[in-house]
Amino acid sequence: MNVAQRAARVDLLLELADDELILGWRNSEWTGVAPSLEEDVAFSSIAQNEIGHARALYELAAADLGTTADELALDRQPDEYRSAPLVELRQLEWARTIARHYLYESADAVRIEALQAADDPELAGLAAKIEREEIYHRMHAEMWIDRLLASAEGSRRLREAVEELWPYALGVLGEELRPVWEERVRARLGFGGPSATEPVQRGRPSDELRELWEEMTMVRRSAPGARW
Amino acid sequence: MIFEVFRQERKGQAFAHAGSFDAPDERFAETYAREFYGRRAESVALWIVPREYLREIDDFADELGRNYHRVDGYSLKEKLKLARSAAQVSRGEPAPPTRSGEG
């Protein structure tokens, strides 16, 4: 791998890891307040898996950069995060959370499929490992999608949420993979957002990310350089 | 809808009751069962059964104490323990303390 290829790999790993970390963090905000205790346990466990995936991805990037996973996850400044704005949004309503969950998981599936076929055995191996857990995240997202679609009220709420989140969802994948994702989602839901929407791109940290970052890194920042 | 979950810890072992939860349908039940009883590799298989399909029977007549008819047999260990302690008592030795989990 030459220098440019290695740099591109680090960028990709950080995009993936930041997405998983921030989404895991957002999903964990439902711990204790999910609509049922069962859902509380299940959704919290999914959130924990996402953070576990982030850790594995940061470790791979950290080895290339000569740093540690913790430093990458918690010691960067908000404008250094590469997360997609979709995962940064604070969702206080369950239908919106499920819509974001489904839109993200379906996009992540397309991305993970591509990575499993990648030339890089380390990356392909990790993608395969992550995929074994992601199957259940999609199963969870899809059962909720179908439950919402089964009632008029649920359908209406889901549709509104999908339309609102559409430009953000388009920003998760690059131009190469986006059409595959869009086609799958429209086929699955029977609707989507307006087709000529401009994606909300990564790399411009939202106010919501800044707020999340304040809280997420608070303990680390309280004792800079400490060994925990 | 309440579901009862049974889990198998190792291949070949009997399924044991793991717990129960509320889920709107069988699809939710499968996902919840995986999350609650399967995600830490603590089970090799799960049975998920709607509680309404379980028939519980808890009234048994055993007026004549014919427990020798039981298909699971009587506990030989239990009989041996009783016999040993009877033998020791007759020799004037104190009976050994019973250990929990035996028999």
Chai-1 contact restraints between the chains, C-beta under 6 A:
chainA,res_idxA,chainB,res_idxB,connection_type,confidence,min_distance_angstrom,max_distance_angstrom,comment,restraint_id
A,E38,B,F21,contact,1.0,0.0,6.0,A-B,restraint_1
A,E38,B,D22,contact,1.0,0.0,6.0,A-B,restraint_2
A,E38,B,Y32,contact,1.0,0.0,6.0,A-B,restraint_3
A,A42,B,Y32,contact,1.0,0.0,6.0,A-B,restraint_4
A,A42,B,E35,contact,1.0,0.0,6.0,A-B,restraint_5
A,S45,B,E35,contact,1.0,0.0,6.0,A-B,restraint_6
A,Y136,B,R34,contact,1.0,0.0,6.0,A-B,restraint_7
A,M139,B,T31,contact,1.0,0.0,6.0,A-B,restraint_8
A,H140,B,T31,contact,1.0,0.0,6.0,A-B,restraint_9
A,M143,B,R27,contact,1.0,0.0,6.0,A-B,restraint_10
A,M143,B,F28,contact,1.0,0.0,6.0,A-B,restraint_11
A,M143,B,T31,contact,1.0,0.0,6.0,A-B,restraint_12
